[in-house]
Amino acid sequence: MGIETQFRAIVVDRTEDAEGKKTQSSALRLVDDGFLMPGDVTVAVDYSGINYKDGLALMGRPGVVRVWPLIAGIDVVGTVESSTDPRWSAGDRVILNGAGLGETHHGGLAERARVSGASLVRLPAGISAKRAAAIGTAGFTAMLSVLALERGGITPDSGDILVTGAAGGVGSIAIAVLAARGFRVHASTGRADELGGYLRGLGAAALVDRRTLGDAGKPLQAQHWAAAIDSVGSATLANVLAQVNYGGVVAACGLAQGPDLPTTVMPFILRAVSLIGINSVEAPLPLREQAWGRLAADLDLGLLDGLTEQIGLEEAFGAAERILAGTIHGRTVVDVRQ
């Protein structure tokens, strides 16, 4: 195709050697529109972001990318260039989180994207494209988790809320939103000395050493939490469940420690604890719109700016390495044009 259709993209590919060993790698490439997958809306991408899933994909870890070659990036924020979906027109400012981006469909770490209009959300008034990317899948997931707690009957009067993985993107925005709505939030972190001020600035009332949650514990423990938002999984989630009050609610949205859940049914049948899974990838459009509407209303955008770092497309590889190493806190926005 013509040079006018060429654009930069971070592409994840997989090779197989003579012995059948498969290796995944990523690289910044120049591609054109012929490389894109089918879709009824073409978007000029302004920003994407670096989420934990993006870190896994860019660093060659298995489990995220399921087709190859694939443009990475689970977030897209940009402007519609063309559309055969009657809901969208050229010039519309749009957001897309999940919906297979960066997993089974070309994602947002590129200057152009072709996607389905069925999952697009209109950029809310008052939120810039950069801020929408700073919110990204992490903030979207955090708000889905807050909505799940609310559907479970949790209010600020219910008691203390625990947020694990507190310094990450999901945790940071969850703390900010919950605190703004009057909840008393305890933030679990392994870097209290380094990040205690940051977490308290988001609204955390108290800090919890993650080491107290990270190892196997008893299936029922002293009750501390009215509810929790957990992005860690494994033994941490098991301990959280064991410490939640009778009738409490836990929203599970990540597996940074691991996908296993070494617990028993006891928190559920003896304390009536509810464990709610959060799936941002397949969230239906009405829920997407509700979550973004609430983010526009509830999230302090000045606070968001303070936890956001902006990088260029070539710098995404370094950010991916750092997010897996646990040395990034807050949100990393990628200006794909930079």
N, C-alpha and C positions, 0 to 999 in steps of 0.2 A: 504494500500500500504506500501511498505518498508520504513524504517526510512530514507533512502537516499532521498526520495522525499518530506520529510516534510520540512515546512518552516513557518516562522513567518508572520503574516498578521494582520492588523487592520480590524476587521470585524464589520460592522454595522448590527444590527438585530432589529426586531420589535416584541413586544409581545402584547397580547390583554388579558385584565382581564375579569372576569365573567360579568362585566357590559358593555363590549364592548369598553372600553377605550384603545386606542393604545398608546404604549410608545416605542420610538426608543432609542437605546443605542449603544455604541461601546466598543470594548474590543480588546486587543492584544491576538491573539489566535495562536495555532500551528495547521496548516492544512496540507493537502497534495495535490498532483496533481489531485486527484479525485474530489477535491472541485472546481477546476477551470472550467470555462465555455468553450464552444467550441471556437476554433480559429485555424488559420493555422500557427501561429508563436508563439513559446514559447520563452520568454525573461527572462534572469537572470537580475533582476532589480538591478541597482546600486543606483539610487537616485530617489526620488519623491520630492514633495514640499507641502507647506501649502498655499492654496489659500482660498479665502473667502468661496467658495462652500465647500471646505474640512472642514472649521471651522463649517459651518452649519451642515454638515453630522456627524462629530465626536461629536458635542455637542447635538445631538438629535433633532435638528430643522427640521421641515418638508420642503419639496419642492425640495430637491436635489436627495436623494436616492428614487428610485421608485420600486425596487425589493429587497427582503430580503431572506436570509442573503446576504450581498454584501461586498466585499473588497473595502475600501475607497481609494480615491486618484485619482485626475483627470489628473495626469502627470505620465509618465513612461519614464525613461532614462536608457538604459541598453544594454546588448549584446545578440544577437540572439543565442539561444541554439540549436533550431531545427526549420525547416520550410518546409511546403509543398507548400508554395507560391514560384514560381520560381524566384521572384524578390529578395528574401532574402535567405541568407545562414548563417550557423553557423559562429559566429565570427563577423558578421556585427554589428556596433554600431548604435543604433536607438533611435528615439524620438517619443513619441505619446502624444498628448495633446487633451483633449476632446474626441470626437468620442464615447461618452457614458461611458467612464471610470468613475467609482465612482458614476454613476447615474443608468445605466441599465446593465453595464458590470463590472466585477471585475476590480479594479483599481490598482494603483501603490504603495500604502502604504503596500507593501509586498515584499518579497525577490524573488518572481517569478510572472510572468504574462503570460497569454495566450490570444493573441489578433488577430485581422484581420490584415493581411499585407497590406490591401488596403489603410490604412490611415497612415502607418508608414512613417517617414521621416528619411533619412540618417543623422547621426550626421555630421554637416558641419566641414570641415577641419579647424583647428585653434580654435575650441570650445571644451573644455573638457566636460566630462559627468557632472561634478559638475556644471560647468557654464551653461550648457544647462538646468539643473534642476533649477538653479537660475533664468534663463529666464522664463522657464515654461509656463503654460497657461497665466499667467499675462503678460509676455513679448510678447508672441505670440499674445495675444489680443491687446496689445498696438500697435504692428506693423500692425496688420490688420486695426486698427483705423487710423494709419498714412497713410497707403495705400489708405484708403477710402477718406481721405482728399485730397490726391494727385489726385485721380481719379476725384474728384470734382473740380479740377483746382486750388487748394490752393498751393501757393508757398511762400517762405520767403518774397517776395515783397507784398503779399496780406495784411499783417497787423499782429496784435498781435493774438496769439493763447492762449486760456484758457484751462487748464487741471484741472478738479475737482478731488476730492479724491486723491490729489497730492502725499501724503506720502505713499499711498498704493502701491502694486506691479505694477498694471497697470499704475497708475499715475507716479510713479517714473521712470519706463522705458520709458514711453511716453515722459516725460520731457527730459530725457537724449538723446533719439533719435532725437527729434525735434530740440533741441538746437544744437546738432552736425551737423544738416543739415542747420543751419543758421536761424532758426525761433526764433522770440522773444516770449518767453513763460511766461505766468502768471500762477502761481500755487495757486489753492484754497485749503486752509487748515484751520482747527480749532485750530492748534497748532503752530502758527507762532513764538511765543517766543521760544518754545522748538525745533522746526524743521526748522526754517528759514534758518539756516546755512546749514543744510542737503540739503534742496531744492535748495538753490542757488548753492551749490556744484554740483548738478546734471545739472545745467544750467539755472534754472529759473531766469528771469530778474526782476520779481516783484512778490509780494505775494498778495493774495486776501483773506480777512477774509470770511470763508464759511458762517458765519452768515448773510452776506449781500445777500446770494443766497438761504438760507434755508427755508425762509417763503414765503407764497403766495405773488405774486407781480402783477403788471399790465401786460397785455398780450403783450404790446409793450412798451419798455423802451429805454433809450438812447443807441445808438449803440456803442459797444466797441470792438467786437471781429470779426476777419475775419473768425475764425473757432474755434471749441472746441472739446475736447475729454472728455466725461462725463461718469463716472462710478458710479454715485450717483442716478440718476433718480429723480422721484417725483418733488417736488417744485423746487429743484435745477435745474433740466433739464428744467423746464418750464421757469425759470428766465434766464437761459443761452440762450434759444431760443429767448426770448424777447430782448436780448441785442446783438444778432449777427447782423453784418452788412448786408446790402442788398447783396443777392447772396452768403451769407456765407454757410458754411457746418458744421454740428454737427454730430459727430460719437457717438452713444449711445451704451455703452457696459456693463452697470451694473445697479444695483438697490439697492445700500447700504442704501439709505434713504427710498426707497419704490418703488413698481412697478407701481404706479399710475403716471399719467401725467396731472396735472391740468392746461391745457393751452387751447388756442383756435386755429383756423386756421389762425389767423391774421399774425403771423410771416411767414407763408408759402405763403399766397396769396398777402400780401402787401409788403413783403421784399424778396420774392423768396428764403427763407431759405430752405436748404435741410437737412432733418434729416435721417441719415443712420444708420441702425441697424447693429451691429457687432455680429455675431454668430460664436464663435470659435469652438463650438462642432461639427458642421456639415460642416465646411469649406472643400471644395473639395481639393483633393491632389495637383493640380497645384498651388492653392493659398497657401496651407501650405508650399510648397517648395519655393515659391516666398518669403513668409514672413520670413522663416528661412534663406534664402539666404541674404535678406536685413539685418536681425539681425546680421549675421556674418560680414557684410560689414560696418554697420552703428553704432553699439553699442560699446562704449568704454568698453572693458572687464575689464580693471583696475577699472573703475568706478563701474562696476557691482560687482566686488569683495568687494568694499567698502560698498555696501548696502546689502550684503548677510550675513546671519547667518546660521550656520550649526548645526543641532541637530540629535539625534538618534531617532529610531522608537518609543521608549517608551515616548519620550518627545513630540511627536506630539499632544497629548491630551492637554497639557499645552499651546502649540502654537496655537491650535485651539481656545481655550478659549480667548487668548490674541488678536487674529485677529478679533474676534467678538466684543471684548471690544474696539477695535480701538487703542490698545496700541502697536501694531507692526507697524513698518515702514520698507519699503524695502521688501526684499525677504527672505523667510525661506526655506532652503534646508533640506530635510530629507535623511540622509544616512541610508538606510533600513538595512544595514548589521551591523550597530552600535547599 
